[in-house]
Amino acid sequence: MKQKAKLVSASLQSLAECGSRLRSGHLVSFPTETVYGLGCHALDPIAVQRVFHAKQRPLSDPLIVHVIKAEQALELWDASSKDPAGSRCDQAQQLEKQVLEVLTTAFFPGPLTIVARANPSVPQIVMANTGYVACRSPSHPIARALISSAQCPIAAPSANKFGHVSPTLAAHVMDDLGNEDVWIVDPSSGKTVCQVGVESTVAKVQIYPSPSTTNEGSKAFGCISILRHGAISSNSIREALKKSCIDEYFDVKDGVQYTPENVNNVAPGQTVKHYSPHVPCFMVSVARQQSSLDQLSKEEMKALSQSVIIDYAAKLSRYQKYALAYCDLSPSGDAQKAATLVFETLRWSENVKGATHVFVPDMSGEVSDEGEEEALVLAVKDKLTRAASGVVVASFQ
């Protein structure tokens, strides 16, 4: 099949042409600080359909809308509408608008996606028919220049085939989408393009129908649920609410899910099988990580000789000498380094000649989401868990 995708530079003239292409309803892939996105005009349903078709993505998995300014995101959320949908009271609408303003002020631009009730102008296809739209403002200069050139909000999931490993290089995008009609912005700098390396934290804002009593005995009027772990921690979100004196009104909790593909989600990255290499991937149980090498059977040694190990903090290092190939994302447990490398390493693993399996450590109970470092550990844990479809094994057979 003849290659349709086209690499383009990140020059101002090239980005201007890419912006025109987006306005006309076609696709452009571009780098962000997290991963490469596959962008389209967010308010053009036909353009959005092209993204789903190119990625072979189910319509149950929504897209994130990218904007430059917080005000542009607020316009896409119902709380900021002059004529909000439904019959919510003014107090609830004002509180929702206030928390959205607080979060966008604190974290835009950057790796936080906020999910909230959508303005009626947002196409249902963007939201998987849930009525909630996800928005973020990327900090990457190329992404911002492209959105500015496009003069419209850009809906952009990761630029890969659905379920495959997310791309952090233009070459990764070409590998997955080379046969699609897409322009791929390639800075050709030879340096790391996506500095964070994992997708944004996703936080859903929801107002309760009636006030709820928190564990501390106070009245909460809503909650902020972390639906996907990334570089922004739940503790950072609590601190932002506290600084604005609205922390007492909101619960902040972990809402990460593992769902089948036929469930309509309000945010992307919720399916249990995600970020998966083309070689079957499994998590090695904590007990097996800690067991003696004397317990390693001949059958396991043979299986390991045909397997790739992707490690973190040397949890599986004792098995390195038996493996076909081995890579530790960070022997010292540096979460920021591991996050930058995790997707590139998963793509490397599927290209190791002779590999029949990929093994990664089960990181169950690793940390709580208290700070930025811990948030990235949870992000790495989430990516490896979904790469293995949540499957934990007690042996290497």
C-alpha positions as CSV (number, residue, x, y, z in Angstrom):
1,M,0.0,0.0,0.0
2,K,1.3,3.4,-1.0
3,Q,2.3,5.6,2.0
4,K,-0.1,8.6,2.4
5,A,1.3,10.2,5.5
6,K,3.6,13.1,5.0
7,L,6.4,14.5,7.3
8,V,6.4,18.3,7.5
9,S,8.8,20.6,9.3
10,A,8.0,22.7,12.4
11,S,8.8,26.0,10.7
12,L,6.3,28.9,11.0
13,Q,5.3,28.6,7.4
14,S,4.8,24.8,7.7
15,L,2.7,25.3,10.8
16,A,0.6,27.9,9.1
17,E,-0.1,25.4,6.3
18,C,-0.9,22.8,8.9
19,G,-3.3,25.2,10.6
20,S,-5.1,25.8,7.2
21,R,-5.3,22.0,6.7
22,L,-6.9,21.6,10.2
23,R,-9.5,24.3,9.5
24,S,-10.4,22.5,6.2
25,G,-11.3,19.3,8.1
26,H,-8.1,17.2,7.6
27,L,-5.7,15.6,10.0
28,V,-2.3,16.8,11.4
29,S,-0.2,15.0,14.0
30,F,1.9,17.1,16.3
31,P,4.1,16.8,19.4
32,T,2.9,17.9,22.8
33,E,4.8,17.8,26.1
34,T,3.1,14.4,26.8
35,V,2.9,12.4,23.6
36,Y,2.2,13.0,19.9
37,G,-1.4,13.9,19.1
38,L,-3.5,13.3,16.0
39,G,-5.4,16.5,15.6
40,C,-8.5,17.7,13.9
41,H,-11.0,20.6,14.0
42,A,-12.8,19.8,17.3
43,L,-16.1,21.3,16.2
44,D,-16.3,19.6,12.8
45,P,-18.0,16.2,13.2
46,I,-16.7,15.0,9.8
47,A,-13.1,15.9,10.7
48,V,-13.5,14.1,14.1
49,Q,-14.9,11.0,12.3
50,R,-11.6,11.0,10.3
51,V,-9.6,10.7,13.5
52,F,-11.7,7.7,14.7
53,H,-11.3,6.0,11.3
54,A,-7.5,6.6,11.1
55,K,-6.9,5.3,14.6
56,Q,-9.5,2.4,14.3
57,R,-10.8,3.8,17.5
58,P,-14.2,2.9,19.0
59,L,-16.7,5.7,19.3
60,S,-17.0,4.9,23.0
61,D,-13.5,6.4,23.6
62,P,-13.8,10.2,23.7
63,L,-11.2,12.8,22.5
64,I,-9.4,15.6,24.4
65,V,-9.9,19.1,23.0
66,H,-6.8,21.2,23.0
67,V,-6.9,25.0,23.3
68,I,-4.5,27.9,23.9
69,K,-6.2,29.9,26.7
70,A,-8.3,28.9,29.7
71,E,-11.1,31.1,28.4
72,Q,-11.4,29.0,25.3
73,A,-11.8,25.8,27.4
74,L,-14.4,27.5,29.6
75,E,-16.4,28.4,26.6
76,L,-16.7,24.6,25.8
77,W,-18.0,23.7,29.3
78,D,-21.6,24.1,30.3
79,A,-20.9,25.9,33.5
80,S,-19.7,29.0,31.6
81,S,-22.7,29.0,29.3
82,K,-25.1,31.9,29.4
83,D,-27.9,29.4,29.0
84,P,-26.6,26.2,30.7
85,A,-28.1,22.8,29.8
86,G,-30.5,21.2,32.2
87,S,-32.1,22.8,35.3
88,R,-29.2,23.1,37.7
89,C,-29.5,25.9,40.3
90,D,-27.4,29.0,40.0
91,Q,-25.3,28.1,43.1
92,A,-24.3,24.8,41.6
93,Q,-23.4,26.4,38.2
94,Q,-21.4,29.1,39.9
95,L,-19.5,26.7,42.0
96,E,-18.7,24.5,39.0
97,K,-17.5,27.5,37.1
98,Q,-15.4,28.7,40.0
99,V,-13.6,25.4,40.4
100,L,-13.0,25.2,36.6
101,E,-11.5,28.7,36.7
102,V,-9.3,27.7,39.7
103,L,-8.0,24.6,38.0
104,T,-7.3,26.2,34.6
105,T,-5.5,29.1,36.3
106,A,-3.3,26.8,38.3
107,F,-2.5,24.2,35.6
108,F,-3.0,25.6,32.1
109,P,-0.9,25.3,30.1
110,G,0.4,21.9,31.2
111,P,-0.3,18.2,31.5
112,L,-3.7,18.3,33.1
113,T,-6.9,17.5,31.2
114,I,-10.2,18.6,32.8
115,V,-13.4,16.9,32.1
116,A,-16.7,18.7,32.8
117,R,-20.3,19.0,31.5
118,A,-20.1,20.2,27.9
119,N,-21.6,23.2,26.2
120,P,-24.2,22.1,23.6
121,S,-21.9,23.4,20.8
122,V,-19.5,20.4,21.3
123,P,-20.3,17.6,18.9
124,Q,-21.4,14.4,20.6
125,I,-18.9,12.3,18.7
126,V,-16.1,14.1,20.6
127,M,-17.6,13.1,23.9
128,A,-18.7,9.5,23.2
129,N,-22.2,10.8,23.8
130,T,-21.6,11.2,27.5
131,G,-22.3,15.0,27.7
132,Y,-18.9,15.6,29.2
133,V,-16.0,17.1,27.3
134,A,-12.3,16.9,28.1
135,C,-10.1,20.0,27.6
136,R,-6.5,20.9,28.1
137,S,-4.0,23.5,27.1
138,P,-0.6,22.0,26.1
139,S,2.6,23.8,27.0
140,H,4.7,22.5,24.1
141,P,5.6,25.5,21.8
142,I,4.9,23.5,18.6
143,A,1.5,22.5,19.8
144,R,0.6,26.0,20.9
145,A,1.8,27.5,17.6
146,L,-0.3,25.0,15.7
147,I,-3.5,25.6,17.6
148,S,-2.9,29.3,17.1
149,S,-2.5,28.8,13.4
150,A,-5.5,26.6,13.2
151,Q,-7.7,29.3,14.8
152,C,-10.0,26.6,16.2
153,P,-9.9,24.1,19.1
154,I,-8.1,20.9,18.2
155,A,-9.4,17.5,19.2
156,A,-6.4,15.1,19.5
157,P,-6.0,11.7,20.9
158,S,-2.6,10.0,20.8
159,A,-1.4,9.5,17.2
160,N,-1.3,5.7,17.1
161,K,-3.6,2.8,16.2
162,F,-6.1,2.3,19.0
163,G,-4.7,0.1,21.8
164,H,-1.1,0.3,20.6
165,V,1.8,2.0,22.4
166,S,1.5,5.9,22.4
167,P,4.0,7.7,20.2
168,T,6.7,10.1,21.4
169,L,8.5,10.5,18.1
170,A,7.4,11.4,14.5
171,A,8.8,8.0,13.4
172,H,6.4,6.2,15.8
173,V,3.5,8.1,14.2
174,M,4.7,7.1,10.8
175,D,4.9,3.5,11.8
176,D,1.3,3.4,12.9
177,L,-0.4,5.9,10.6
178,G,1.8,5.9,7.5
179,N,-1.1,4.7,5.3
180,E,-3.4,7.4,6.5
181,D,-4.0,10.9,5.1
182,V,-2.2,12.8,7.8
183,W,0.6,15.4,8.0
184,I,3.1,14.7,10.8
185,V,5.0,17.6,12.3
186,D,8.7,16.5,12.7
187,P,11.0,19.0,14.5
188,S,14.0,16.8,13.4
189,S,16.0,18.1,16.4
190,G,17.4,14.8,17.4
191,K,16.4,15.6,21.0
192,T,13.5,14.3,23.2
193,V,10.4,16.0,21.8
194,C,7.8,15.0,24.4
195,Q,9.4,15.9,27.7
196,V,6.9,14.4,30.0
197,G,6.6,11.2,28.0
198,V,3.2,10.0,29.3
199,E,-0.3,11.3,28.7
200,S,-1.8,14.1,30.9
201,T,-3.5,13.6,34.2
202,V,-7.3,13.5,33.6
203,A,-9.5,15.0,36.3
204,K,-13.3,15.0,36.1
205,V,-15.3,17.8,37.8
206,Q,-18.8,16.9,39.0
207,I,-21.3,18.7,41.1
208,Y,-23.4,16.5,43.4
209,P,-27.3,16.7,43.1
210,S,-27.2,17.6,46.8
211,P,-24.4,18.2,49.3
212,S,-22.5,15.1,50.5
213,T,-20.9,14.6,53.9
214,T,-17.1,14.1,53.7
215,N,-14.9,11.8,55.9
216,E,-14.1,15.0,57.9
217,G,-17.8,15.7,58.5
218,S,-18.0,18.7,56.3
219,K,-20.4,19.3,53.4
220,A,-19.0,18.7,49.9
221,F,-20.9,20.1,46.9
222,G,-18.9,18.2,44.3
223,C,-16.0,15.9,43.6
224,I,-12.9,15.9,41.4
225,S,-12.0,12.4,40.3
226,I,-8.6,11.4,38.9
227,L,-9.5,9.3,35.9
228,R,-6.0,8.9,34.5
229,H,-2.6,9.3,36.3
230,G,-0.1,11.7,34.9
231,A,2.4,14.3,35.9
232,I,-0.1,16.4,38.0
233,S,-0.9,14.8,41.4
234,S,-4.1,14.8,43.3
235,N,-2.3,16.5,46.1
236,S,-1.4,19.4,43.7
237,I,-5.1,19.7,42.8
238,R,-6.0,19.8,46.5
239,E,-3.4,22.5,47.1
240,A,-4.9,24.6,44.2
241,L,-8.3,24.3,45.7
242,K,-7.0,25.2,49.2
243,K,-5.3,28.4,47.9
244,S,-8.6,29.5,46.5
245,C,-10.5,28.6,49.7
246,I,-12.8,26.2,48.0
247,D,-11.2,22.9,49.1
248,E,-14.0,22.3,51.7
249,Y,-16.6,22.1,48.9
250,F,-14.9,19.3,46.9
251,D,-13.8,15.7,47.5
252,V,-10.7,14.8,45.5
253,K,-10.5,11.1,44.9
254,D,-9.0,8.4,42.6
255,G,-11.5,7.3,40.0
256,V,-9.2,5.3,37.7
257,Q,-11.2,2.6,35.9
258,Y,-10.4,-0.5,33.8
259,T,-13.3,-0.9,31.3
260,P,-14.1,-2.9,28.2
261,E,-14.1,-1.2,24.8
262,N,-17.9,-1.2,24.5
263,V,-18.4,1.1,27.5
264,N,-18.8,4.8,26.8
265,N,-16.3,6.7,28.9
266,V,-16.1,10.4,29.7
267,A,-12.3,10.3,29.3
268,P,-9.8,8.4,27.2
269,G,-7.3,5.8,28.6
270,Q,-9.9,3.9,30.6
271,T,-9.9,0.6,28.7
272,V,-8.0,-2.3,30.4
273,K,-6.0,-3.1,27.2
274,H,-4.1,0.0,26.2
275,Y,-0.6,1.0,25.3
276,S,0.1,-2.6,24.3
277,P,3.1,-3.8,22.3
278,H,2.4,-6.2,19.4
279,V,4.1,-9.0,21.5
280,P,2.0,-10.4,24.4
281,C,2.8,-8.6,27.6
282,F,2.5,-9.8,31.2
283,M,3.1,-8.4,34.7
284,V,5.3,-10.5,37.0
285,S,3.7,-10.8,40.5
286,V,5.4,-9.2,43.5
287,A,5.9,-12.7,45.0
288,R,7.7,-13.9,41.9
289,Q,9.9,-10.7,41.8
290,Q,11.1,-11.6,45.3
291,S,11.4,-15.4,45.0
292,S,14.8,-17.1,44.9
293,L,16.5,-17.9,41.6
294,D,16.6,-21.5,42.8
295,Q,12.9,-21.7,42.1
296,L,13.4,-20.9,38.4
297,S,12.5,-23.9,36.4
298,K,14.1,-25.1,33.1
299,E,10.9,-24.3,31.3
300,E,11.0,-20.7,32.7
301,M,14.6,-20.3,31.7
302,K,13.7,-21.4,28.2
303,A,10.7,-19.0,28.1
304,L,12.9,-16.1,29.4
305,S,15.5,-16.8,26.6
306,Q,12.7,-15.8,24.2
307,S,11.4,-12.9,26.2
308,V,12.0,-9.2,26.8
309,I,12.0,-7.8,30.3
310,I,11.1,-4.1,30.8
311,D,12.0,-3.3,34.4
312,Y,11.6,-0.5,36.9
313,A,13.8,0.1,39.9
314,A,15.6,-3.2,39.3
315,K,12.6,-5.3,40.5
316,L,13.4,-8.0,37.9
317,S,17.1,-7.5,37.6
318,R,17.9,-10.9,38.9
319,Y,16.4,-12.4,35.8
320,Q,18.3,-10.2,33.3
321,K,21.0,-12.8,32.5
322,Y,18.3,-15.3,31.4
323,A,16.3,-12.8,29.2
324,L,16.6,-12.4,25.5
325,A,16.7,-8.6,26.1
326,Y,16.5,-6.4,29.2
327,C,15.9,-2.7,29.8
328,D,15.3,-0.9,33.1
329,L,13.4,2.3,32.7
330,S,15.3,3.6,35.7
331,P,17.4,1.3,38.0
332,S,17.3,4.0,40.7
333,G,13.5,4.4,40.5
334,D,13.6,7.9,39.0
335,A,9.9,8.2,38.0
336,Q,10.5,11.2,35.7
337,K,13.1,9.3,33.7
338,A,10.9,6.2,33.6
339,A,7.9,8.2,32.4
340,T,10.0,9.7,29.6
341,L,11.1,6.3,28.4
342,V,8.2,4.0,29.0
343,F,6.4,4.3,25.6
344,E,9.6,4.3,23.6
345,T,10.8,1.2,25.5
346,L,7.5,-0.6,24.9
347,R,7.9,0.0,21.2
348,W,11.5,-1.2,21.3
349,S,10.4,-4.5,23.0
350,E,8.1,-5.4,20.1
351,N,10.9,-5.1,17.6
352,V,13.4,-7.3,19.4
353,K,14.1,-10.2,17.0
354,G,12.8,-13.6,18.4
355,A,10.8,-12.1,21.2
356,T,7.6,-14.1,22.1
357,H,6.7,-12.4,25.4
358,V,7.3,-9.1,27.2
359,F,7.5,-9.2,31.0
360,V,7.1,-6.1,33.3
361,P,6.9,-5.8,37.1
362,D,3.6,-5.7,38.9
363,M,3.8,-2.4,40.8
364,S,0.7,-3.0,43.0
365,G,0.7,-0.9,46.1
366,E,3.7,1.0,44.9
367,V,2.8,4.6,46.2
368,S,0.1,7.0,47.0
369,D,-0.6,10.0,44.8
370,E,0.9,12.6,47.2
371,G,3.4,14.5,45.1
372,E,4.6,15.0,41.5
373,E,7.2,12.2,41.7
374,E,4.6,9.8,43.1
375,A,2.1,10.9,40.5
376,L,4.6,9.9,37.8
377,V,5.2,6.5,39.5
378,L,1.5,5.9,39.3
379,A,1.5,7.0,35.7
380,V,4.2,4.5,34.8
381,K,2.4,1.8,36.8
382,D,-0.8,2.5,34.9
383,K,0.9,2.3,31.5
384,L,2.6,-1.0,32.3
385,T,-0.6,-2.4,33.8
386,R,-2.6,-1.6,30.7
387,A,0.2,-2.7,28.4
388,A,-0.3,-6.1,30.1
389,S,-4.1,-5.9,29.9
390,G,-4.0,-6.2,33.7
391,V,-2.8,-9.8,33.6
392,V,-0.4,-10.8,36.5
393,V,1.5,-14.1,36.2
394,A,3.3,-16.0,39.0
395,S,5.9,-17.6,36.6
396,F,7.6,-16.9,33.3
397,Q,6.0,-19.8,31.4
